[in-house]
Amino acid sequence: MNIYLLLFLVIAFFFQSGDLLECYKCPLSMKELLYCSDPFENKNYQKHCDSSDDVCLKIIAQGSGNHVEERGCAMRSSVEEICSSVKKNFEDVECLVCDTDLCNVSSRREGAALLIILPISLLLWKLLSAH
């Protein structure tokens, strides 16, 4: 019975509901451009998303000697349209989408979640297979 309680607690920890997604938001403006670019360390841009937004977005755009980065919230269904709009004005555009709190901090795809989930999964498998 304790194994099921452990499994429930792990699932509840990773799948909390009712909270709004939190993303880094900084607009494409020349004044804030320096603070929005990588390496991104400025915590002043942490914002709760609207209830309709289900992903964090980071756009990296380059062209005509300009390099801009924008971070924000979006609906997953509108990401393609947003990126297409940016591609009209820039030669090289990368749109990064993620769906966990403050995940749009870096352009690198980090494996931190995997490093947490894999050992817990192995532990649960070991505990469940022992019975």
FITOR-841334 format. One record per residue (C-alpha): residue in one letter; x, y, z. Coordinates in pm, whole numbers, padded with zeros to 5 digits, always signed. Each point is the difference from the previous one (the first is absolute). Layout:
BEGIN
aXYZ;...
***
This chain:
BEGIN
m+00000+00000+00000;n+00289+00240+00069;i+00117-00040-00360;y-00330+00139-00126;l+00026+00296+00235;l+00352+00072-00126;l-00118-00026-00360;f-00290+00238+00071;l+00231+00255+00164;v+00243-00008-00293;i-00279+00047-00251;a-00157+00280+00206;f+00336+00177+00021;f+00054+00000-00376;f-00356+00071-00107;q-00126+00283+00216;s-00317+00148-00141;g-00173+00331+00045;d+00310+00215-00021;l+00062+00244-00282;l+00307-00060-00211;e+00287+00234+00081;c+00235+00109-00278;y+00267+00258-00055;k-00150+00290-00197;c+00207+00269-00160;p-00109+00184-00313;l+00183+00081-00318;s+00107+00351+00085;m+00339+00160-00042;k-00005+00126+00360;e-00038-00349+00147;l+00184-00193-00270;l+00316-00031+00207;y-00190-00152+00291;c-00190-00252-00211;s+00296-00154-00182;d+00199-00303+00113;p+00152-00050+00245;f-00333+00084+00160;e+00025+00058+00373;n-00254+00275+00068;k-00273-00127+00231;n-00197+00326-00034;y-00172-00147-00305;q-00178-00289+00175;k-00371+00034-00076;h-00311-00213+00045;c-00163-00079-00332;d-00367+00045-00085;s-00214-00306+00065;s-00029-00061-00377;d+00379-00019-00046;d+00137-00352+00029;v+00362+00037-00118;c+00301+00222+00052;l+00164+00129-00316;k+00345+00128-00081;i+00067+00151-00342;i+00353+00059-00125;a+00009+00203-00322;q+00293+00118-00211;g+00025+00190-00324;s+00146+00314-00158;g+00254+00025+00279;n-00264-00011+00274;h-00032-00261+00273;v-00310+00008+00219;e-00149-00234+00256;e-00347+00002+00145;r-00146-00208+00279;g-00364-00035+00095;c-00315-00207+00037;a-00212-00138-00280;m-00270-00246-00091;r+00151-00310-00157;s-00247+00032-00288;s+00131+00348-00089;v+00376-00068+00012;e+00032-00080-00370;e-00179+00322-00096;i+00218+00207+00235;c+00320-00150-00137;s-00114+00044-00361;s-00067+00366+00070;v+00353+00050+00138;k+00151-00188-00299;k-00140+00268-00233;n+00242+00253+00149;f+00309-00212+00078;e+00213-00243-00199;d+00073-00248+00280;v-00267-00069+00263;e-00004-00263+00271;c-00315-00052+00207;l+00042-00202+00317;v-00311-00124+00179;c-00026-00162+00342;d-00278-00057+00252;t+00146+00014+00350;d+00045+00298+00230;l+00284+00234-00102;c+00124-00244-00264;n+00071+00270-00261;v+00313+00117+00178;s+00256-00149-00239;s+00035-00107-00360;r+00156-00328+00105;r-00226-00295+00046;e+00080-00106+00348;g-00047-00353+00126;a-00068+00096+00362;a-00347-00154-00002;l+00138-00324-00136;l+00264-00006+00272;i-00278+00020+00258;i-00257-00228-00161;l+00235-00284-00100;p+00129-00086+00351;i-00351+00025+00146;s-00135-00227-00274;l+00276-00253+00063;l-00070+00009+00374;l-00372-00053-00056;w+00066-00284-00245;k+00232-00166+00252;l-00254+00038+00281;l-00290-00127-00209;s+00192-00295-00143;a+00109-00107+00350;h-00361-00088+00090;
***
